[in-house]
Amino acid sequence: MELTVNLGENSYPIYIESGILANAETFVAQVFHGKRIMIISDDHVFPIYGQKLVKALPSYECHSLVLPHGELTKSFQSLPRIYAAMLESNITRSDLVIALGGGVIGDLAGFAAASYLRGVKLVQIPTSLLAQVDSSVGGKVAVDLPQGKNLAGAFFHPKLVLIDPDVLDTLPKRYITDGMGEVIKYGCIKDASLFETLSSAPSFDGLKDWLSSIIYRCVDIKRIVVEGDQFDTGERMLLNFGHTLAHTIEQYYHYERESHGEAVAIGMYQMTKISEKAGLTVPGEAERIKQVLDTYGLPCECGLPVSALLDAVRLDKKNLDNHLNVILLHAIGDSYIYPTNLDFFETAGVI
């Protein structure tokens, strides 16, 4: 399966195919004509897929940097180490960076590629479900600051995205659960039939036969949204459904408790509960979301009073001049941007 994100000179192809990792050079050669490649990965992914990728790129001089896994790696403190490795390997502006990993590696390696020598070509090879359906596509790269998530970043599109559903077979169960948070989000914001498919399966294993097409549908929704709003000033904000609360929950627990997808799950349910109370969403949708979250082992609450989270919401990138754009649902499959402020959360209590 192939998609193209049409952004003029920033356009790039996305390939979704089982076993595609072993044929990486066929696709990389279409977008890169230099000789050196820096593969940036983590200590979970590289031992499984690093050498397989290097063997799949025999025509290139491959270097690699393996970083600790986890959200705490996605910080400014990691950048000097990445830049030093790239300098030591003589990576120039005519060379290539490959991000081999989940969302953390994709964001971090992408930010390093965007900022090193003012920009080095980037290829994304996402190895987690969350990265495959969401973070590897769209050109957002970033690092976290102590005050919040993704507060230093850039728009820097890859030249190519290679998605191999087979790599999900080696993922720990929690990483599948994590990715399902974002998959459910796409059904909520843009595709009621996708939501129904997810609702009708008994578990993730029950989706296996449809997995490639589900990944394709999520990526296609993101492609359409990104093409219409490359720099996140309008409709692209819909992709942030659940994220205003999710990012603050992650930060509150120092990225050590809920994963990103788990926090998004909580955010989607809690935001929909608040908006139903306010008459902004048709009744019953929060309960439908809760049921599908239960199916995939995702949480719907974190046990915190909302007041504990509002300081982080004030710093959220979506909070502009004390006007907060939150994403709500008219109904599942039909989302919209709702301009408000922090008073929106007054009725939430414990979430």
LOLUMMAR-614942 format. One record per residue (C-alpha): residue number from 1; x, y, z. Coordinates in Angstrom, 2 decimals. Layout:
residues N
<rec resi="NUM" east="X" north="Y" up="Z"/>
...
END
This chain:
residues 351
<rec resi="1" east="0.00" north="0.00" up="0.00"/>
<rec resi="2" east="1.29" north="3.44" up="-0.90"/>
<rec resi="3" east="0.21" north="6.95" up="0.03"/>
<rec resi="4" east="1.71" north="10.31" up="-0.89"/>
<rec resi="5" east="1.56" north="13.34" up="1.36"/>
<rec resi="6" east="1.17" north="16.15" up="-1.18"/>
<rec resi="7" east="2.90" north="19.24" up="0.18"/>
<rec resi="8" east="4.58" north="20.67" up="-2.92"/>
<rec resi="9" east="8.35" north="20.50" up="-2.52"/>
<rec resi="10" east="7.85" north="18.87" up="0.90"/>
<rec resi="11" east="5.84" north="15.93" up="-0.53"/>
<rec resi="12" east="6.85" north="12.40" up="0.45"/>
<rec resi="13" east="5.68" north="8.81" up="-0.01"/>
<rec resi="14" east="4.51" north="6.42" up="2.70"/>
<rec resi="15" east="4.73" north="2.67" up="2.10"/>
<rec resi="16" east="2.84" north="0.17" up="4.25"/>
<rec resi="17" east="3.82" north="-3.43" up="3.61"/>
<rec resi="18" east="4.63" north="-6.53" up="5.64"/>
<rec resi="19" east="8.33" north="-7.35" up="5.36"/>
<rec resi="20" east="9.24" north="-3.99" up="3.81"/>
<rec resi="21" east="12.14" north="-3.50" up="6.25"/>
<rec resi="22" east="14.17" north="-6.17" up="4.44"/>
<rec resi="23" east="13.79" north="-4.20" up="1.18"/>
<rec resi="24" east="14.59" north="-0.80" up="2.64"/>
<rec resi="25" east="17.29" north="0.07" up="0.09"/>
<rec resi="26" east="14.84" north="-0.15" up="-2.83"/>
<rec resi="27" east="12.82" north="2.68" up="-1.30"/>
<rec resi="28" east="15.63" north="4.71" up="0.31"/>
<rec resi="29" east="17.46" north="4.81" up="-3.04"/>
<rec resi="30" east="14.48" north="6.61" up="-4.58"/>
<rec resi="31" east="14.88" north="9.61" up="-2.27"/>
<rec resi="32" east="18.58" north="9.55" up="-1.25"/>
<rec resi="33" east="21.62" north="9.56" up="-3.52"/>
<rec resi="34" east="24.39" north="10.19" up="-0.98"/>
<rec resi="35" east="26.56" north="7.58" up="0.72"/>
<rec resi="36" east="26.40" north="7.96" up="4.53"/>
<rec resi="37" east="23.46" north="7.12" up="6.76"/>
<rec resi="38" east="23.12" north="7.70" up="10.49"/>
<rec resi="39" east="20.60" north="5.30" up="12.05"/>
<rec resi="40" east="19.25" north="6.61" up="15.35"/>
<rec resi="41" east="17.45" north="4.04" up="17.47"/>
<rec resi="42" east="16.98" north="2.90" up="21.06"/>
<rec resi="43" east="18.11" north="-0.02" up="23.18"/>
<rec resi="44" east="14.79" north="-1.87" up="22.79"/>
<rec resi="45" east="14.50" north="-1.62" up="19.02"/>
<rec resi="46" east="18.08" north="-1.68" up="17.71"/>
<rec resi="47" east="19.01" north="-5.14" up="19.11"/>
<rec resi="48" east="16.03" north="-6.61" up="17.22"/>
<rec resi="49" east="15.97" north="-4.61" up="13.97"/>
<rec resi="50" east="19.19" north="-2.59" up="13.77"/>
<rec resi="51" east="21.37" north="-5.16" up="12.00"/>
<rec resi="52" east="18.48" north="-6.23" up="9.82"/>
<rec resi="53" east="18.20" north="-2.64" up="8.58"/>
<rec resi="54" east="21.96" north="-2.27" up="8.07"/>
<rec resi="55" east="21.98" north="-5.51" up="6.02"/>
<rec resi="56" east="19.09" north="-4.14" up="3.97"/>
<rec resi="57" east="21.20" north="-1.09" up="3.02"/>
<rec resi="58" east="24.34" north="-2.71" up="1.53"/>
<rec resi="59" east="25.16" north="0.16" up="-0.84"/>
<rec resi="60" east="25.50" north="2.70" up="1.98"/>
<rec resi="61" east="28.00" north="3.44" up="4.73"/>
<rec resi="62" east="25.82" north="3.02" up="7.81"/>
<rec resi="63" east="26.58" north="4.44" up="11.24"/>
<rec resi="64" east="24.34" north="4.06" up="14.27"/>
<rec resi="65" east="23.57" north="5.64" up="17.61"/>
<rec resi="66" east="21.58" north="3.68" up="20.20"/>
<rec resi="67" east="19.89" north="5.71" up="22.93"/>
<rec resi="68" east="18.03" north="4.64" up="26.09"/>
<rec resi="69" east="14.35" north="3.92" up="25.44"/>
<rec resi="70" east="11.59" north="5.99" up="27.02"/>
<rec resi="71" east="10.16" north="9.50" up="27.06"/>
<rec resi="72" east="12.92" north="10.86" up="29.31"/>
<rec resi="73" east="15.35" north="10.46" up="26.38"/>
<rec resi="74" east="13.33" north="12.99" up="24.38"/>
<rec resi="75" east="15.03" north="15.96" up="25.99"/>
<rec resi="76" east="17.55" north="18.65" up="25.13"/>
<rec resi="77" east="20.13" north="16.68" up="27.10"/>
<rec resi="78" east="20.13" north="14.01" up="24.37"/>
<rec resi="79" east="20.89" north="16.43" up="21.54"/>
<rec resi="80" east="24.61" north="17.06" up="22.19"/>
<rec resi="81" east="25.20" north="13.29" up="22.16"/>
<rec resi="82" east="23.39" north="12.96" up="18.83"/>
<rec resi="83" east="25.21" north="15.91" up="17.27"/>
<rec resi="84" east="28.55" north="14.57" up="18.49"/>
<rec resi="85" east="27.85" north="11.13" up="16.97"/>
<rec resi="86" east="26.88" north="12.73" up="13.66"/>
<rec resi="87" east="30.03" north="14.86" up="13.61"/>
<rec resi="88" east="32.20" north="11.87" up="14.50"/>
<rec resi="89" east="30.64" north="9.93" up="11.61"/>
<rec resi="90" east="31.23" north="12.86" up="9.23"/>
<rec resi="91" east="27.54" north="13.27" up="8.48"/>
<rec resi="92" east="27.09" north="16.21" up="6.10"/>
<rec resi="93" east="24.08" north="17.95" up="4.59"/>
<rec resi="94" east="24.22" north="15.53" up="1.66"/>
<rec resi="95" east="23.79" north="12.52" up="4.00"/>
<rec resi="96" east="20.75" north="10.94" up="5.64"/>
<rec resi="97" east="19.30" north="10.29" up="9.10"/>
<rec resi="98" east="17.02" north="7.28" up="9.63"/>
<rec resi="99" east="14.82" north="7.26" up="12.73"/>
<rec resi="100" east="14.30" north="3.58" up="13.62"/>
<rec resi="101" east="12.00" north="3.35" up="16.60"/>
<rec resi="102" east="8.81" north="4.54" up="18.21"/>
<rec resi="103" east="7.48" north="8.05" up="18.71"/>
<rec resi="104" east="10.28" north="9.19" up="21.02"/>
<rec resi="105" east="13.02" north="8.27" up="18.54"/>
<rec resi="106" east="11.03" north="9.65" up="15.61"/>
<rec resi="107" east="10.53" north="13.02" up="17.31"/>
<rec resi="108" east="14.05" north="13.24" up="18.74"/>
<rec resi="109" east="15.96" north="12.05" up="15.67"/>
<rec resi="110" east="13.72" north="14.25" up="13.54"/>
<rec resi="111" east="14.51" north="17.32" up="15.64"/>
<rec resi="112" east="18.23" north="16.51" up="15.49"/>
<rec resi="113" east="18.02" north="16.11" up="11.69"/>
<rec resi="114" east="16.13" north="19.40" up="11.37"/>
<rec resi="115" east="18.66" north="21.34" up="13.44"/>
<rec resi="116" east="22.00" north="19.69" up="12.57"/>
<rec resi="117" east="23.73" north="21.77" up="9.86"/>
<rec resi="118" east="20.33" north="23.49" up="9.40"/>
<rec resi="119" east="18.79" north="20.33" up="8.06"/>
<rec resi="120" east="19.78" north="16.81" up="6.96"/>
<rec resi="121" east="17.45" north="14.50" up="5.02"/>
<rec resi="122" east="15.27" north="12.29" up="7.21"/>
<rec resi="123" east="13.60" north="8.91" up="6.74"/>
<rec resi="124" east="11.14" north="7.59" up="9.32"/>
<rec resi="125" east="10.91" north="3.83" up="9.97"/>
<rec resi="126" east="8.40" north="3.63" up="12.84"/>
<rec resi="127" east="8.44" north="0.42" up="14.90"/>
<rec resi="128" east="5.58" north="1.03" up="17.34"/>
<rec resi="129" east="1.89" north="1.09" up="16.53"/>
<rec resi="130" east="1.59" north="4.64" up="17.82"/>
<rec resi="131" east="4.41" north="5.87" up="15.59"/>
<rec resi="132" east="3.08" north="3.95" up="12.58"/>
<rec resi="133" east="-0.41" north="5.41" up="12.76"/>
<rec resi="134" east="0.47" north="8.88" up="13.98"/>
<rec resi="135" east="3.76" north="10.44" up="14.96"/>
<rec resi="136" east="5.92" north="9.35" up="11.99"/>
<rec resi="137" east="3.65" north="11.21" up="9.56"/>
<rec resi="138" east="3.08" north="14.94" up="9.41"/>
<rec resi="139" east="6.50" north="16.48" up="9.95"/>
<rec resi="140" east="6.23" north="17.45" up="13.61"/>
<rec resi="141" east="9.53" north="16.89" up="15.43"/>
<rec resi="142" east="10.31" north="17.97" up="18.98"/>
<rec resi="143" east="11.95" north="17.53" up="22.34"/>
<rec resi="144" east="10.35" north="17.97" up="25.76"/>
<rec resi="145" east="11.25" north="20.70" up="28.21"/>
<rec resi="146" east="10.93" north="20.35" up="32.00"/>
<rec resi="147" east="7.85" north="22.61" up="31.79"/>
<rec resi="148" east="6.00" north="20.46" up="29.28"/>
<rec resi="149" east="5.91" north="18.10" up="26.35"/>
<rec resi="150" east="7.05" north="19.02" up="22.81"/>
<rec resi="151" east="7.70" north="22.65" up="23.75"/>
<rec resi="152" east="10.81" north="22.90" up="21.55"/>
<rec resi="153" east="10.25" north="21.62" up="18.05"/>
<rec resi="154" east="9.95" north="22.24" up="14.34"/>
<rec resi="155" east="8.02" north="21.26" up="11.24"/>
<rec resi="156" east="10.45" north="19.05" up="9.30"/>
<rec resi="157" east="9.03" north="16.53" up="6.87"/>
<rec resi="158" east="10.72" north="13.21" up="6.14"/>
<rec resi="159" east="11.64" north="12.24" up="2.59"/>
<rec resi="160" east="10.06" north="8.82" up="3.12"/>
<rec resi="161" east="8.12" north="6.77" up="5.68"/>
<rec resi="162" east="8.42" north="2.96" up="5.68"/>
<rec resi="163" east="5.81" north="1.12" up="7.75"/>
<rec resi="164" east="6.27" north="-2.62" up="8.32"/>
<rec resi="165" east="3.34" north="-4.08" up="10.31"/>
<rec resi="166" east="5.40" north="-7.25" up="10.95"/>
<rec resi="167" east="7.61" north="-5.42" up="13.46"/>
<rec resi="168" east="4.59" north="-5.10" up="15.76"/>
<rec resi="169" east="4.82" north="-8.83" up="16.46"/>
<rec resi="170" east="7.81" north="-8.23" up="18.75"/>
<rec resi="171" east="6.23" north="-5.34" up="20.66"/>
<rec resi="172" east="5.43" north="-5.82" up="24.35"/>
<rec resi="173" east="1.65" north="-5.79" up="24.92"/>
<rec resi="174" east="1.71" north="-2.35" up="26.54"/>
<rec resi="175" east="3.10" north="-0.79" up="23.37"/>
<rec resi="176" east="0.22" north="-2.23" up="21.37"/>
<rec resi="177" east="-2.22" north="-0.87" up="23.94"/>
<rec resi="178" east="-0.44" north="2.48" up="23.76"/>
<rec resi="179" east="-0.86" north="2.66" up="19.98"/>
<rec resi="180" east="-4.52" north="1.73" up="20.15"/>
<rec resi="181" east="-5.16" north="4.99" up="22.00"/>
<rec resi="182" east="-4.23" north="6.90" up="18.84"/>
<rec resi="183" east="-6.05" north="4.44" up="16.54"/>
<rec resi="184" east="-9.27" north="4.98" up="18.51"/>
<rec resi="185" east="-8.69" north="8.73" up="18.30"/>
<rec resi="186" east="-8.85" north="8.60" up="14.49"/>
<rec resi="187" east="-12.18" north="6.81" up="14.64"/>
<rec resi="188" east="-13.48" north="9.40" up="17.09"/>
<rec resi="189" east="-12.47" north="12.46" up="15.09"/>
<rec resi="190" east="-13.02" north="11.44" up="11.47"/>
<rec resi="191" east="-14.29" north="7.92" up="10.85"/>
<rec resi="192" east="-17.33" north="6.45" up="12.58"/>
<rec resi="193" east="-17.00" north="3.22" up="10.56"/>
<rec resi="194" east="-13.41" north="2.74" up="11.81"/>
<rec resi="195" east="-14.72" north="3.26" up="15.34"/>
<rec resi="196" east="-17.38" north="0.60" up="14.71"/>
<rec resi="197" east="-14.74" north="-1.83" up="13.44"/>
<rec resi="198" east="-12.70" north="-1.27" up="16.59"/>
<rec resi="199" east="-15.81" north="-1.63" up="18.76"/>
<rec resi="200" east="-16.84" north="-4.91" up="17.15"/>
<rec resi="201" east="-13.50" north="-6.73" up="17.68"/>
<rec resi="202" east="-13.12" north="-8.67" up="20.95"/>
<rec resi="203" east="-9.47" north="-7.65" up="21.40"/>
<rec resi="204" east="-6.38" north="-6.51" up="19.49"/>
<rec resi="205" east="-5.77" north="-10.09" up="18.34"/>
<rec resi="206" east="-9.18" north="-9.96" up="16.71"/>
<rec resi="207" east="-7.97" north="-7.07" up="14.54"/>
<rec resi="208" east="-4.88" north="-8.83" up="13.18"/>
<rec resi="209" east="-6.40" north="-9.62" up="9.77"/>
<rec resi="210" east="-7.35" north="-5.97" up="9.27"/>
<rec resi="211" east="-4.24" north="-4.41" up="10.81"/>
<rec resi="212" east="-2.59" north="-3.18" up="7.60"/>
<rec resi="213" east="-5.84" north="-1.61" up="6.41"/>
<rec resi="214" east="-6.42" north="0.00" up="9.83"/>
<rec resi="215" east="-2.91" north="1.50" up="9.78"/>
<rec resi="216" east="-3.54" north="2.67" up="6.21"/>
<rec resi="217" east="-6.83" north="4.33" up="7.19"/>
<rec resi="218" east="-5.28" north="6.17" up="10.16"/>
<rec resi="219" east="-2.33" north="7.37" up="8.06"/>
<rec resi="220" east="-4.70" north="8.43" up="5.26"/>
<rec resi="221" east="-6.79" north="10.51" up="7.67"/>
<rec resi="222" east="-3.64" north="12.18" up="8.95"/>
<rec resi="223" east="-2.41" north="12.74" up="5.38"/>
<rec resi="224" east="-5.65" north="14.49" up="4.41"/>
<rec resi="225" east="-5.60" north="16.70" up="7.51"/>
<rec resi="226" east="-1.89" north="17.59" up="7.16"/>
<rec resi="227" east="-2.26" north="18.44" up="3.47"/>
<rec resi="228" east="-4.99" north="20.90" up="4.37"/>
<rec resi="229" east="-3.16" north="22.44" up="7.32"/>
<rec resi="230" east="0.58" north="21.81" up="7.22"/>
<rec resi="231" east="1.46" north="24.15" up="10.10"/>
<rec resi="232" east="-1.26" north="23.28" up="12.63"/>
<rec resi="233" east="-3.26" north="26.51" up="12.56"/>
<rec resi="234" east="-6.69" north="25.10" up="11.70"/>
<rec resi="235" east="-8.16" north="21.67" up="11.04"/>
<rec resi="236" east="-4.95" north="19.87" up="12.00"/>
<rec resi="237" east="-5.78" north="20.73" up="15.60"/>
<rec resi="238" east="-8.44" north="17.99" up="15.39"/>
<rec resi="239" east="-5.58" north="15.48" up="15.68"/>
<rec resi="240" east="-5.13" north="16.77" up="19.24"/>
<rec resi="241" east="-8.39" north="15.24" up="20.50"/>
<rec resi="242" east="-7.68" north="14.10" up="24.06"/>
<rec resi="243" east="-4.18" north="15.57" up="24.02"/>
<rec resi="244" east="-4.74" north="18.72" up="26.09"/>
<rec resi="245" east="-5.34" north="16.57" up="29.17"/>
<rec resi="246" east="-3.04" north="13.76" up="28.00"/>
<rec resi="247" east="0.11" north="15.87" up="27.88"/>
<rec resi="248" east="-0.58" north="17.30" up="31.33"/>
<rec resi="249" east="-1.17" north="13.83" up="32.83"/>
<rec resi="250" east="2.08" north="12.57" up="31.31"/>
<rec resi="251" east="3.99" north="15.56" up="32.65"/>
<rec resi="252" east="2.40" north="15.39" up="36.12"/>
<rec resi="253" east="3.76" north="11.88" up="36.55"/>
<rec resi="254" east="7.11" north="12.76" up="34.93"/>
<rec resi="255" east="6.37" north="10.40" up="32.02"/>
<rec resi="256" east="6.74" north="7.46" up="34.40"/>
<rec resi="257" east="3.15" north="6.28" up="34.82"/>
<rec resi="258" east="0.71" north="6.58" up="31.89"/>
<rec resi="259" east="2.15" north="6.10" up="28.41"/>
<rec resi="260" east="1.16" north="8.62" up="25.74"/>
<rec resi="261" east="-1.62" north="6.46" up="24.31"/>
<rec resi="262" east="-2.96" north="5.66" up="27.78"/>
<rec resi="263" east="-3.03" north="9.37" up="28.63"/>
<rec resi="264" east="-4.78" north="10.14" up="25.32"/>
<rec resi="265" east="-7.40" north="7.53" up="26.19"/>
<rec resi="266" east="-8.09" north="9.25" up="29.51"/>
<rec resi="267" east="-8.17" north="12.63" up="27.78"/>
<rec resi="268" east="-10.66" north="11.52" up="25.11"/>
<rec resi="269" east="-13.08" north="10.05" up="27.62"/>
<rec resi="270" east="-12.83" north="12.86" up="30.15"/>
<rec resi="271" east="-13.12" north="15.64" up="27.55"/>
<rec resi="272" east="-16.20" north="13.95" up="26.10"/>
<rec resi="273" east="-17.75" north="13.60" up="29.57"/>
<rec resi="274" east="-17.24" north="17.33" up="30.18"/>
<rec resi="275" east="-18.61" north="18.30" up="26.77"/>
<rec resi="276" east="-21.66" north="16.04" up="27.19"/>
<rec resi="277" east="-22.43" north="17.77" up="30.51"/>
<rec resi="278" east="-22.18" north="21.11" up="28.73"/>
<rec resi="279" east="-24.51" north="19.99" up="25.94"/>
<rec resi="280" east="-21.71" north="20.20" up="23.36"/>
<rec resi="281" east="-21.72" north="16.47" up="22.47"/>
<rec resi="282" east="-24.69" north="14.18" up="21.94"/>
<rec resi="283" east="-25.40" north="12.09" up="25.05"/>
<rec resi="284" east="-23.92" north="8.60" up="25.31"/>
<rec resi="285" east="-20.72" north="9.10" up="23.31"/>
<rec resi="286" east="-18.43" north="9.13" up="26.37"/>
<rec resi="287" east="-19.82" north="5.73" up="27.36"/>
<rec resi="288" east="-19.21" north="4.35" up="23.84"/>
<rec resi="289" east="-15.61" north="5.59" up="24.06"/>
<rec resi="290" east="-15.22" north="3.98" up="27.48"/>
<rec resi="291" east="-16.45" north="0.64" up="26.14"/>
<rec resi="292" east="-13.91" north="0.57" up="23.31"/>
<rec resi="293" east="-11.13" north="1.68" up="25.68"/>
<rec resi="294" east="-12.03" north="-1.23" up="27.94"/>
<rec resi="295" east="-11.82" north="-3.65" up="24.99"/>
<rec resi="296" east="-8.18" north="-2.68" up="24.35"/>
<rec resi="297" east="-7.12" north="-2.42" up="27.98"/>
<rec resi="298" east="-6.90" north="1.36" up="28.04"/>
<rec resi="299" east="-7.69" north="3.50" up="31.11"/>
<rec resi="300" east="-10.37" north="6.19" up="31.25"/>
<rec resi="301" east="-9.34" north="7.95" up="34.47"/>
<rec resi="302" east="-6.18" north="8.78" up="36.41"/>
<rec resi="303" east="-7.63" north="9.74" up="39.80"/>
<rec resi="304" east="-6.35" north="13.33" up="39.86"/>
<rec resi="305" east="-8.36" north="16.47" up="40.62"/>
<rec resi="306" east="-8.35" north="18.57" up="37.47"/>
<rec resi="307" east="-6.98" north="21.51" up="39.48"/>
<rec resi="308" east="-3.69" north="19.60" up="39.80"/>
<rec resi="309" east="-3.33" north="19.64" up="36.00"/>
<rec resi="310" east="-4.31" north="23.20" up="35.12"/>
<rec resi="311" east="-0.85" north="24.73" up="35.60"/>
<rec resi="312" east="0.44" north="22.51" up="32.81"/>
<rec resi="313" east="-2.60" north="23.29" up="30.63"/>
<rec resi="314" east="-1.70" north="27.00" up="30.94"/>
<rec resi="315" east="1.64" north="26.23" up="29.26"/>
<rec resi="316" east="0.10" north="24.04" up="26.57"/>
<rec resi="317" east="0.92" north="25.11" up="23.01"/>
<rec resi="318" east="-2.82" north="25.16" up="22.28"/>
<rec resi="319" east="-3.38" north="27.79" up="25.01"/>
<rec resi="320" east="-2.94" north="31.04" up="23.07"/>
<rec resi="321" east="-3.37" north="34.37" up="24.92"/>
<rec resi="322" east="-5.51" north="32.59" up="27.51"/>
<rec resi="323" east="-7.79" north="31.30" up="24.75"/>
<rec resi="324" east="-7.71" north="27.54" up="24.66"/>
<rec resi="325" east="-8.78" north="25.59" up="21.61"/>
<rec resi="326" east="-10.08" north="22.21" up="22.73"/>
<rec resi="327" east="-11.18" north="19.42" up="20.41"/>
<rec resi="328" east="-14.66" north="18.05" up="21.02"/>
<rec resi="329" east="-17.03" north="15.67" up="19.26"/>
<rec resi="330" east="-20.47" north="16.57" up="17.95"/>
<rec resi="331" east="-20.69" north="12.78" up="17.80"/>
<rec resi="332" east="-18.22" north="9.96" up="17.17"/>
<rec resi="333" east="-16.66" north="10.52" up="13.74"/>
<rec resi="334" east="-17.51" north="14.24" up="13.76"/>
<rec resi="335" east="-15.05" north="16.46" up="15.64"/>
<rec resi="336" east="-14.69" north="20.23" up="15.92"/>
<rec resi="337" east="-12.53" north="22.95" up="17.42"/>
<rec resi="338" east="-14.15" north="24.67" up="20.39"/>
<rec resi="339" east="-12.62" north="27.99" up="21.52"/>
<rec resi="340" east="-12.81" north="28.35" up="25.29"/>
<rec resi="341" east="-10.58" north="28.98" up="28.33"/>
<rec resi="342" east="-9.58" north="27.14" up="31.50"/>
<rec resi="343" east="-13.11" north="27.56" up="32.90"/>
<rec resi="344" east="-14.11" north="24.74" up="30.56"/>
<rec resi="345" east="-12.61" north="22.28" up="33.05"/>
<rec resi="346" east="-14.47" north="23.62" up="36.12"/>
<rec resi="347" east="-17.07" north="20.84" up="36.12"/>
<rec resi="348" east="-14.51" north="18.06" up="35.75"/>
<rec resi="349" east="-13.64" north="17.37" up="39.40"/>
<rec resi="350" east="-11.52" north="14.22" up="39.60"/>
<rec resi="351" east="-10.50" north="12.82" up="36.22"/>
END
